[in-house]
Amino acid sequence: MKVILDEGVPKQVTRILHGHDVTTVPEAGWASVKNGKLLALIEEAGYGAFVTCDKNMESQQTFSNRPFAILLLSCNHWPTIKPNIAKIAEAVDQAKPGTVRLVECGEFLKRRRPYEP
């Protein structure tokens, strides 16, 4: 399956999607393209799945008529995602056109610096 990763998805994810033709939005020449236009380009190019970390996309766009699946990763922090890579690979393998699936792969919590008076 042809799979495309959004700009915020760690590039290391490409290495875990064995058996798929994987590219990134910047590699396709679509860096900084807004969501509506980006989805149209993905559709025209014949991708089967779009992997993103953009949690706003689901509420801003309609996917039911799209000929590709949308996989929303819960975070984009590679050290947090890394222990959950099997979940991402499985979600891509099971992707169906017109579906949106949240892939729970952890949550990155920034450490706050201690208050220094």
Backbone as JSON Lines, residues from 0, in Angstrom:
{"i":0,"aa":"M","n":[0.85,-1.17,0.0],"ca":[0.0,0.0,0.0],"c":[0.9,1.23,0.0]}
{"i":1,"aa":"K","n":[0.46,2.26,-0.71],"ca":[1.15,3.55,-0.68],"c":[0.72,4.3,0.57]}
{"i":2,"aa":"V","n":[1.71,4.69,1.38],"ca":[1.45,5.38,2.64],"c":[2.22,6.69,2.63]}
{"i":3,"aa":"I","n":[1.58,7.74,3.14],"ca":[2.25,9.03,3.24],"c":[2.17,9.53,4.67]}
{"i":4,"aa":"L","n":[3.3,10.03,5.17],"ca":[3.4,10.55,6.54],"c":[3.36,12.07,6.51]}
{"i":5,"aa":"D","n":[2.57,12.65,7.39],"ca":[2.46,14.1,7.51],"c":[3.78,14.67,8.04]}
{"i":6,"aa":"E","n":[3.91,15.98,7.94],"ca":[5.14,16.66,8.35],"c":[5.51,16.43,9.81]}
{"i":7,"aa":"G","n":[4.54,16.34,10.71],"ca":[4.83,16.19,12.13],"c":[5.15,14.78,12.58]}
{"i":8,"aa":"V","n":[4.98,13.81,11.71],"ca":[5.24,12.41,12.08],"c":[6.75,12.15,12.0]}
{"i":9,"aa":"P","n":[7.34,11.59,13.05],"ca":[8.78,11.32,13.0],"c":[9.15,10.44,11.81]}
{"i":10,"aa":"K","n":[10.19,10.82,11.12],"ca":[10.61,10.11,9.91],"c":[10.98,8.65,10.21]}
{"i":11,"aa":"Q","n":[11.35,8.35,11.46],"ca":[11.7,6.97,11.82],"c":[10.54,6.01,11.58]}
{"i":12,"aa":"V","n":[9.33,6.52,11.56],"ca":[8.15,5.67,11.34],"c":[8.23,4.99,9.97]}
{"i":13,"aa":"T","n":[8.9,5.6,9.0],"ca":[9.01,4.99,7.67],"c":[9.69,3.63,7.74]}
{"i":14,"aa":"R","n":[10.61,3.46,8.67],"ca":[11.37,2.21,8.78],"c":[10.55,1.05,9.34]}
{"i":15,"aa":"I","n":[9.43,1.33,10.01],"ca":[8.66,0.26,10.63],"c":[7.53,-0.25,9.75]}
{"i":16,"aa":"L","n":[7.3,0.4,8.64],"ca":[6.18,0.03,7.79],"c":[6.65,-0.85,6.63]}
{"i":17,"aa":"H","n":[7.11,-2.04,6.99],"ca":[7.62,-3.0,6.02],"c":[6.51,-3.44,5.07]}
{"i":18,"aa":"G","n":[6.85,-3.61,3.82],"ca":[5.89,-4.09,2.84],"c":[5.01,-2.99,2.27]}
{"i":19,"aa":"H","n":[5.26,-1.75,2.64],"ca":[4.48,-0.61,2.14],"c":[5.42,0.37,1.43]}
{"i":20,"aa":"D","n":[4.87,1.08,0.48],"ca":[5.6,2.14,-0.22],"c":[5.36,3.43,0.56]}
{"i":21,"aa":"V","n":[6.35,3.84,1.36],"ca":[6.16,4.96,2.3],"c":[6.95,6.18,1.84]}
{"i":22,"aa":"T","n":[6.29,7.32,1.9],"ca":[6.93,8.61,1.63],"c":[6.42,9.62,2.65]}
{"i":23,"aa":"T","n":[7.0,10.8,2.63],"ca":[6.56,11.86,3.55],"c":[5.99,13.02,2.74]}
{"i":24,"aa":"V","n":[5.21,13.85,3.39],"ca":[4.64,15.02,2.72],"c":[5.75,15.9,2.12]}
{"i":25,"aa":"P","n":[6.83,16.21,2.87],"ca":[7.91,17.01,2.26],"c":[8.57,16.32,1.06]}
{"i":26,"aa":"E","n":[8.77,15.01,1.14],"ca":[9.37,14.28,0.02],"c":[8.49,14.34,-1.23]}
{"i":27,"aa":"A","n":[7.17,14.42,-1.02],"ca":[6.24,14.53,-2.14],"c":[6.18,15.96,-2.69]}
{"i":28,"aa":"G","n":[6.84,16.9,-2.02],"ca":[6.86,18.28,-2.46],"c":[5.67,19.08,-1.97]}
{"i":29,"aa":"W","n":[5.01,18.6,-0.9],"ca":[3.79,19.23,-0.4],"c":[3.96,19.86,0.97]}
{"i":30,"aa":"A","n":[5.18,20.18,1.36],"ca":[5.41,20.82,2.66],"c":[4.63,22.13,2.74]}
{"i":31,"aa":"S","n":[4.05,22.36,3.89],"ca":[3.28,23.59,4.19],"c":[1.95,23.71,3.45]}
{"i":32,"aa":"V","n":[1.53,22.66,2.74],"ca":[0.23,22.68,2.07],"c":[-0.84,22.49,3.13]}
{"i":33,"aa":"K","n":[-1.89,23.29,3.09],"ca":[-2.98,23.23,4.09],"c":[-3.77,21.93,3.94]}
{"i":34,"aa":"N","n":[-4.44,21.52,5.03],"ca":[-5.1,20.22,5.12],"c":[-6.05,19.89,3.97]}
{"i":35,"aa":"G","n":[-6.97,20.79,3.63],"ca":[-7.93,20.49,2.57],"c":[-7.26,20.19,1.25]}
{"i":36,"aa":"K","n":[-6.34,21.03,0.84],"ca":[-5.58,20.83,-0.4],"c":[-4.7,19.6,-0.3]}
{"i":37,"aa":"L","n":[-4.08,19.39,0.86],"ca":[-3.22,18.23,1.07],"c":[-4.0,16.93,0.89]}
{"i":38,"aa":"L","n":[-5.19,16.86,1.46],"ca":[-6.0,15.65,1.32],"c":[-6.37,15.4,-0.14]}
{"i":39,"aa":"A","n":[-6.65,16.45,-0.88],"ca":[-6.95,16.31,-2.31],"c":[-5.74,15.78,-3.07]}
{"i":40,"aa":"L","n":[-4.55,16.28,-2.75],"ca":[-3.33,15.81,-3.39],"c":[-3.05,14.34,-3.07]}
{"i":41,"aa":"I","n":[-3.27,13.97,-1.81],"ca":[-3.08,12.58,-1.39],"c":[-4.02,11.66,-2.16]}
{"i":42,"aa":"E","n":[-5.25,12.1,-2.3],"ca":[-6.25,11.33,-3.04],"c":[-5.85,11.19,-4.51]}
{"i":43,"aa":"E","n":[-5.47,12.29,-5.14],"ca":[-5.08,12.28,-6.56],"c":[-3.87,11.37,-6.8]}
{"i":44,"aa":"A","n":[-2.95,11.31,-5.83],"ca":[-1.74,10.51,-5.98],"c":[-1.98,9.03,-5.7]}
{"i":45,"aa":"G","n":[-3.16,8.67,-5.22],"ca":[-3.49,7.26,-5.02],"c":[-2.93,6.63,-3.77]}
{"i":46,"aa":"Y","n":[-2.73,7.41,-2.71],"ca":[-2.26,6.83,-1.45],"c":[-3.37,6.05,-0.78]}
{"i":47,"aa":"G","n":[-3.0,5.0,-0.06],"ca":[-3.97,4.18,0.65],"c":[-4.13,4.57,2.1]}
{"i":48,"aa":"A","n":[-3.11,5.26,2.65],"ca":[-3.18,5.67,4.06],"c":[-2.37,6.95,4.26]}
{"i":49,"aa":"F","n":[-2.89,7.78,5.14],"ca":[-2.25,9.04,5.53],"c":[-2.07,8.99,7.03]}
{"i":50,"aa":"V","n":[-0.81,9.08,7.49],"ca":[-0.49,9.04,8.91],"c":[-0.16,10.46,9.37]}
{"i":51,"aa":"T","n":[-0.86,10.92,10.4],"ca":[-0.68,12.29,10.87],"c":[-0.76,12.33,12.4]}
{"i":52,"aa":"C","n":[-0.29,13.42,12.95],"ca":[-0.41,13.69,14.39],"c":[-1.34,14.88,14.61]}
{"i":53,"aa":"D","n":[-1.94,15.39,13.55],"ca":[-2.79,16.58,13.61],"c":[-4.17,16.21,14.16]}
{"i":54,"aa":"K","n":[-4.34,16.4,15.45],"ca":[-5.6,16.01,16.11],"c":[-6.78,16.88,15.68]}
{"i":55,"aa":"N","n":[-6.51,18.05,15.13],"ca":[-7.59,18.92,14.67],"c":[-8.16,18.48,13.33]}
{"i":56,"aa":"M","n":[-7.42,17.67,12.6],"ca":[-7.83,17.3,11.26],"c":[-9.19,16.59,11.25]}
{"i":57,"aa":"E","n":[-9.42,15.72,12.22],"ca":[-10.67,14.95,12.23],"c":[-11.88,15.86,12.36]}
{"i":58,"aa":"S","n":[-11.78,16.91,13.13],"ca":[-12.92,17.82,13.31],"c":[-13.04,18.83,12.18]}
{"i":59,"aa":"Q","n":[-11.97,19.04,11.42],"ca":[-11.98,20.04,10.37],"c":[-12.31,19.49,8.99]}
{"i":60,"aa":"Q","n":[-12.2,18.19,8.81],"ca":[-12.34,17.59,7.48],"c":[-13.34,16.45,7.51]}
{"i":61,"aa":"T","n":[-13.86,16.09,6.32],"ca":[-14.74,14.93,6.17],"c":[-13.95,13.83,5.47]}
{"i":62,"aa":"F","n":[-13.98,12.64,6.03],"ca":[-13.17,11.55,5.49],"c":[-13.97,10.4,4.9]}
{"i":63,"aa":"S","n":[-15.25,10.33,5.17],"ca":[-16.03,9.16,4.8],"c":[-16.01,8.85,3.3]}
{"i":64,"aa":"N","n":[-15.81,9.84,2.46],"ca":[-15.8,9.6,1.02],"c":[-14.39,9.53,0.44]}
{"i":65,"aa":"R","n":[-13.4,9.58,1.29],"ca":[-12.01,9.55,0.82],"c":[-11.6,8.11,0.51]}
{"i":66,"aa":"P","n":[-10.82,7.93,-0.56],"ca":[-10.38,6.57,-0.91],"c":[-9.12,6.13,-0.17]}
{"i":67,"aa":"F","n":[-8.83,6.76,0.96],"ca":[-7.68,6.36,1.77],"c":[-8.04,6.46,3.24]}
{"i":68,"aa":"A","n":[-7.26,5.79,4.06],"ca":[-7.47,5.79,5.51],"c":[-6.65,6.91,6.15]}
{"i":69,"aa":"I","n":[-7.16,7.42,7.26],"ca":[-6.44,8.42,8.06],"c":[-6.09,7.76,9.39]}
{"i":70,"aa":"L","n":[-4.83,7.79,9.74],"ca":[-4.37,7.26,11.01],"c":[-3.82,8.42,11.83]}
{"i":71,"aa":"L","n":[-4.47,8.71,12.96],"ca":[-4.08,9.81,13.83],"c":[-3.24,9.27,14.98]}
{"i":72,"aa":"L","n":[-1.97,9.62,15.02],"ca":[-1.11,9.19,16.12],"c":[-1.36,10.1,17.32]}
{"i":73,"aa":"S","n":[-1.32,9.53,18.51],"ca":[-1.61,10.3,19.72],"c":[-0.52,11.3,20.08]}
{"i":74,"aa":"C","n":[0.68,11.13,19.56],"ca":[1.75,12.1,19.78],"c":[2.76,12.01,18.66]}
{"i":75,"aa":"N","n":[3.69,12.95,18.63],"ca":[4.71,12.94,17.58],"c":[6.14,12.91,18.15]}
{"i":76,"aa":"H","n":[6.26,12.52,19.39],"ca":[7.55,12.47,20.08],"c":[8.14,11.07,19.91]}
{"i":77,"aa":"W","n":[9.21,10.95,19.11],"ca":[9.74,9.64,18.76],"c":[10.07,8.75,19.97]}
{"i":78,"aa":"P","n":[10.76,9.23,21.01],"ca":[11.02,8.34,22.16],"c":[9.74,7.81,22.81]}
{"i":79,"aa":"T","n":[8.66,8.55,22.72],"ca":[7.38,8.08,23.27],"c":[6.72,7.09,22.33]}
{"i":80,"aa":"I","n":[6.82,7.35,21.03],"ca":[6.21,6.48,20.02],"c":[6.94,5.14,19.9]}
{"i":81,"aa":"K","n":[8.26,5.17,19.99],"ca":[9.09,4.0,19.69],"c":[8.62,2.7,20.36]}
{"i":82,"aa":"P","n":[8.27,2.69,21.65],"ca":[7.82,1.42,22.25],"c":[6.46,0.94,21.7]}
{"i":83,"aa":"N","n":[5.79,1.78,20.94],"ca":[4.45,1.46,20.44],"c":[4.42,1.29,18.92]}
{"i":84,"aa":"I","n":[5.56,1.06,18.3],"ca":[5.61,1.0,16.84],"c":[4.79,-0.14,16.27]}
{"i":85,"aa":"A","n":[4.66,-1.22,17.0],"ca":[3.85,-2.34,16.49],"c":[2.39,-1.92,16.29]}
{"i":86,"aa":"K","n":[1.89,-1.05,17.15],"ca":[0.51,-0.56,17.02],"c":[0.34,0.23,15.72]}
{"i":87,"aa":"I","n":[1.34,1.03,15.39],"ca":[1.27,1.84,14.17],"c":[1.31,0.92,12.94]}
{"i":88,"aa":"A","n":[2.25,-0.02,12.94],"ca":[2.37,-0.95,11.81],"c":[1.07,-1.75,11.63]}
{"i":89,"aa":"E","n":[0.5,-2.2,12.72],"ca":[-0.75,-2.96,12.66],"c":[-1.89,-2.1,12.11]}
{"i":90,"aa":"A","n":[-1.97,-0.86,12.55],"ca":[-3.02,0.05,12.07],"c":[-2.89,0.3,10.58]}
{"i":91,"aa":"V","n":[-1.68,0.45,10.08],"ca":[-1.48,0.63,8.64],"c":[-1.88,-0.64,7.9]}
{"i":92,"aa":"D","n":[-1.46,-1.79,8.4],"ca":[-1.82,-3.06,7.75],"c":[-3.32,-3.26,7.67]}
{"i":93,"aa":"Q","n":[-4.06,-2.78,8.65],"ca":[-5.52,-2.97,8.71],"c":[-6.31,-1.78,8.15]}
{"i":94,"aa":"A","n":[-5.64,-0.78,7.62],"ca":[-6.3,0.45,7.16],"c":[-7.3,0.17,6.05]}
{"i":95,"aa":"K","n":[-8.46,0.81,6.17],"ca":[-9.53,0.69,5.17],"c":[-9.87,2.09,4.65]}
{"i":96,"aa":"P","n":[-10.12,2.23,3.35],"ca":[-10.46,3.54,2.78],"c":[-11.65,4.19,3.5]}
{"i":97,"aa":"G","n":[-11.55,5.5,3.69],"ca":[-12.65,6.26,4.28],"c":[-12.76,6.17,5.78]}
{"i":98,"aa":"T","n":[-11.79,5.52,6.42],"ca":[-11.85,5.38,7.88],"c":[-10.84,6.3,8.55]}
{"i":99,"aa":"V","n":[-11.14,6.64,9.8],"ca":[-10.23,7.41,10.64],"c":[-9.99,6.57,11.89]}
{"i":100,"aa":"R","n":[-8.74,6.39,12.23],"ca":[-8.42,5.58,13.41],"c":[-7.39,6.31,14.26]}
{"i":101,"aa":"L","n":[-7.68,6.43,15.54],"ca":[-6.71,6.97,16.48],"c":[-5.79,5.83,16.9]}
{"i":102,"aa":"V","n":[-4.5,6.04,16.75],"ca":[-3.51,5.05,17.15],"c":[-2.87,5.58,18.44]}
{"i":103,"aa":"E","n":[-3.22,4.95,19.55],"ca":[-2.72,5.36,20.86],"c":[-1.28,4.87,21.0]}
{"i":104,"aa":"C","n":[-0.35,5.8,20.92],"ca":[1.06,5.43,21.02],"c":[1.79,6.26,22.07]}
{"i":105,"aa":"G","n":[1.05,6.61,23.11],"ca":[1.66,7.33,24.22],"c":[1.36,8.81,24.18]}
{"i":106,"aa":"E","n":[1.78,9.46,25.25],"ca":[1.59,10.91,25.37],"c":[2.88,11.51,25.89]}
{"i":107,"aa":"F","n":[3.36,12.51,25.19],"ca":[4.58,13.18,25.59],"c":[4.24,14.3,26.57]}
{"i":108,"aa":"L","n":[4.84,14.25,27.73],"ca":[4.63,15.29,28.74],"c":[5.95,16.01,28.95]}
{"i":109,"aa":"K","n":[5.97,17.29,28.64],"ca":[7.18,18.08,28.84],"c":[7.45,18.22,30.32]}
{"i":110,"aa":"R","n":[8.71,18.16,30.68],"ca":[9.09,18.4,32.06],"c":[9.15,19.9,32.29]}
{"i":111,"aa":"R","n":[8.61,20.3,33.39],"ca":[8.7,21.71,33.75],"c":[9.96,21.93,34.55]}
{"i":112,"aa":"R","n":[10.56,23.05,34.29],"ca":[11.75,23.38,35.07],"c":[11.31,23.83,36.44]}
{"i":113,"aa":"P","n":[12.09,23.49,37.45],"ca":[11.75,23.96,38.8],"c":[11.79,25.48,38.87]}
{"i":114,"aa":"Y","n":[10.93,26.01,39.69],"ca":[10.88,27.47,39.86],"c":[12.17,27.95,40.52]}
{"i":115,"aa":"E","n":[12.77,28.94,39.87],"ca":[13.99,29.52,40.41],"c":[13.73,30.99,40.7]}
{"i":116,"aa":"P","n":[13.69,31.39,42.0],"ca":[13.43,32.8,42.34],"c":[14.55,33.73,41.94]}
